[in-house]
């Protein structure tokens, strides 16, 4: 094998090990975007289910996968039920 092929295999191996490390519970107290260690005061839980640091707390900063538009539509539907009035002919 050439050096380029070996470096490509090493890079792929490194990427696989990094993916497995992210799933490790050790990273629960770290930002999901930059892996910065966070305390309780600097930890922000997003609706996508991950914890982020102060710099990545906004959905635009960490490319959030949560669909805010659909959640808004569902909350409007739940909070505003359909109201139908009685017919006047049946009341008299």
C-alpha positions in Angstrom: 0.0 0.0 0.0 1.1 3.5 -0.7 1.4 6.2 1.9 -1.7 8.0 0.6 -3.8 4.8 1.0 -2.5 4.3 4.5 -3.2 7.9 5.6 -6.7 7.5 4.1 -7.3 4.3 6.1 -5.9 6.0 9.3 -8.2 9.0 8.8 -11.3 6.8 8.3 -10.3 4.8 11.4 -9.9 8.1 13.4 -13.3 9.3 12.2 -14.9 6.0 13.3 -13.3 6.2 16.7 -14.5 9.8 17.1 -18.1 8.7 16.3 -17.9 6.0 18.9 -16.5 8.4 21.5 -19.4 10.8 21.0 -21.8 8.1 22.0 -19.9 7.4 25.2 -21.6 8.7 28.4 -18.4 10.5 29.3 -19.5 13.3 26.9 -22.8 14.0 28.7 -21.3 17.0 30.4 -19.9 18.4 27.2 -21.3 20.5 24.4 -22.5 18.4 21.5 -21.1 20.8 18.9 -17.6 21.8 20.2 -17.1 19.3 23.1 -16.4 22.1 25.6 -16.7 20.9 29.2 -19.8 22.6 30.8 -21.0 23.1 34.3 -24.6 23.3 35.4 -24.9 27.0 34.9 -23.5 26.9 31.3 -25.6 23.9 30.1 -28.4 24.6 27.8 -30.8 21.7 26.8 -32.2 22.1 23.3 -35.5 20.7 22.0 -33.5 18.3 19.8 -32.4 16.5 23.0 -28.8 17.5 23.2 -26.9 19.8 25.5 -25.0 22.9 24.2 -22.6 25.5 25.6 -23.2 29.2 25.8 -21.9 29.8 22.2 -24.0 27.0 20.6 -27.3 27.4 22.5 -29.2 29.0 19.6 -30.7 26.7 17.0 -28.9 28.5 14.2 -25.5 28.0 15.9 -25.7 24.2 16.1 -27.9 23.4 13.1 -30.8 22.1 15.2 -32.8 19.2 13.7 -36.0 20.1 15.6 -38.9 21.4 13.4 -40.0 24.6 15.1 -42.6 25.4 12.4 -44.4 22.1 12.8 -44.3 22.3 16.6 -46.0 25.8 16.3 -48.7 24.5 14.0 -49.4 21.6 16.4 -49.6 23.9 19.4 -52.1 26.2 17.6 -54.3 23.2 16.7 -54.3 21.9 20.2 -55.0 25.3 21.9 -57.8 26.3 19.5 -60.4 23.5 19.3 -63.2 23.7 16.7 -66.3 25.4 18.1 -69.7 24.8 16.4 -72.8 26.8 17.3 -76.2 25.3 17.9 -78.9 25.6 15.2 -81.6 28.1 16.1 -84.3 25.9 14.5 -83.8 23.1 17.1 -83.9 25.5 20.0 -87.5 26.9 19.5 
